[in-house]
């Protein structure tokens, strides 16, 4: 039984919205979650939204965007904030039924971000669901190898997979 599942979904923020909704559904089912899901908040007058990670299980919010000003065209990710959230998420692994990671992206491909959380969860026997950015497919497959099952990016399919791997709270 595969303990690592991944999805890819085209469209800006589409995977974030799907995993956010899934986390709410699974929490309602009584699953103990760890990891983080992302919410993108549009800001008037800015091209890029603020990225907010919600730490599971309690949905505490952490801003991971830095405001570089109106003329900035580059990445607005605050890598220090991301690393802090990843470390905090790892401290919440104990007792989790399932880990959800909002994205395996550039930082994870470089060996940072949520990469250690994924590895530690799998070592502890906790199933992991992760969204993989299109540009990170090759590094993710090098990391995961044959351990990964690619799932359709549909809430019902993800819910079924999660329920079949996790142990709900009694």
C-alpha positions in Angstrom: 0.0 0.0 0.0 1.5 3.3 -1.1 1.9 5.8 1.7 2.9 8.8 -0.6 0.4 10.3 -3.0 0.9 13.3 -5.2 -1.3 15.5 -7.4 -0.6 18.2 -10.1 -3.2 20.7 -11.0 -2.9 23.4 -13.6 -4.1 26.9 -12.8 -2.8 29.5 -10.4 -3.8 28.5 -6.9 -6.0 25.5 -8.0 -4.0 22.9 -6.1 -4.0 25.2 -3.0 -7.8 25.5 -3.1 -8.3 21.8 -3.5 -6.0 20.8 -0.6 -7.5 23.5 1.6 -11.0 22.2 1.0 -9.7 18.6 1.5 -8.1 19.5 4.8 -11.4 20.9 6.0 -13.3 17.8 4.9 -10.8 15.4 6.5 -10.7 17.4 9.8 -14.5 17.2 9.9 -14.2 13.4 9.4 -12.0 13.3 12.6 -8.7 12.7 11.0 -5.7 14.1 12.8 -3.8 16.1 10.2 -0.3 17.5 10.1 1.5 19.6 7.5 0.2 22.8 5.9 -2.2 24.0 3.3 -2.1 27.3 1.5 -4.5 30.1 1.0 -3.8 32.9 -1.5 -5.3 36.3 -0.6 -5.6 38.8 -3.3 -4.6 42.4 -2.5 -5.9 45.4 -4.2 -3.3 47.1 -6.4 -1.0 44.1 -6.4 -0.4 41.5 -9.1 0.5 38.7 -6.7 -1.5 37.5 -3.8 -0.3 37.1 -0.2 0.5 33.4 0.5 -0.7 32.2 3.8 0.1 28.8 5.1 -2.4 27.2 7.6 -0.6 24.8 9.9 -2.5 21.6 10.5 -4.3 20.5 12.5 -5.5 23.7 14.0 -5.2 26.0 10.9 -2.9 28.6 12.6 -1.9 31.1 9.9 1.6 32.1 8.8 2.3 34.6 6.1 5.1 33.5 3.8 5.0 36.4 1.4 7.3 39.4 1.5 6.1 42.7 0.0 8.8 43.7 -2.4 7.0 46.8 -3.6 4.7 47.6 -6.6 7.5 47.4 -9.2 8.9 44.0 -8.1 8.5 41.3 -10.7 10.2 38.4 -9.0 9.2 35.8 -6.5 7.6 37.1 -3.3 8.2 34.0 -1.2 9.8 34.7 2.1 12.0 31.7 2.3 12.9 32.2 6.0 9.2 32.2 6.9 8.6 29.1 4.8 11.5 27.3 6.6 10.0 28.3 10.0 6.6 26.9 9.0 8.1 23.7 7.7 10.0 23.2 11.0 6.9 24.0 13.0 4.9 21.5 11.0 7.5 18.8 11.6 7.0 19.3 15.4 3.3 18.5 15.0 3.8 15.1 13.4 3.3 13.1 16.6 -0.1 11.4 16.5 -1.0 12.5 13.0 -3.1 10.2 10.8 -2.1 12.0 7.6 0.2 14.7 6.4 -0.8 17.2 3.7 1.9 19.3 2.1 0.7 22.2 0.0 3.6 22.0 -2.5 6.7 20.2 -3.4 8.4 23.0 -5.3 11.7 24.7 -5.9 12.7 24.8 -2.2 11.9 21.1 -1.7 13.8 20.3 -4.9 16.8 22.0 -3.3 16.5 19.9 -0.2 14.7 22.5 1.9 11.2 23.5 2.7 8.9 20.6 3.5 11.2 17.9 2.1 12.3 16.7 5.5 8.8 16.7 6.8 7.7 14.3 4.0 10.6 12.0 4.7 10.1 11.9 8.4 6.4 11.3 8.1 7.0 8.4 5.8 9.6 7.0 8.1 7.1 7.2 10.9 4.5 5.3 8.8 2.3 8.4 8.3 0.8 8.7 4.8 1.6 11.9 2.9 -0.3 13.8 0.2 1.5 16.5 -1.6 0.9 18.8 -4.5 3.8 18.9 -7.0 4.5 22.0 -9.0 5.0 21.4 -12.8 8.6 22.7 -12.6 9.4 20.3 -9.7 8.2 17.0 -11.3 11.7 15.7 -12.1 13.2 16.5 -8.7 10.1 15.1 -7.0 10.3 11.8 -8.9 14.0 11.6 -8.1 13.1 12.1 -4.4 10.1 9.8 -4.3 11.0 7.2 -6.9 8.5 4.3 -7.0 7.1 5.2 -3.6 4.6 7.7 -5.1 1.1 7.1 -6.4 -0.2 9.9 -8.7 -3.8 10.6 -8.0 -6.4 12.5 -9.9 -6.8 16.0 -8.6 -10.3 15.5 -7.5 -11.6 16.0 -3.9 -13.5 12.7 -3.8 -10.5 10.7 -5.1 -8.2 12.3 -2.6 -10.6 11.8 0.3 -11.0 8.1 -0.6 -7.2 7.7 -0.7 -6.7 9.6 2.6 -9.4 7.6 4.4 -8.0 4.3 3.2 -4.6 5.1 4.6 -5.3 7.0 7.8 -6.8 5.9 11.1 -9.6 8.2 12.2 -9.8 9.4 15.7 -11.9 7.0 17.8 
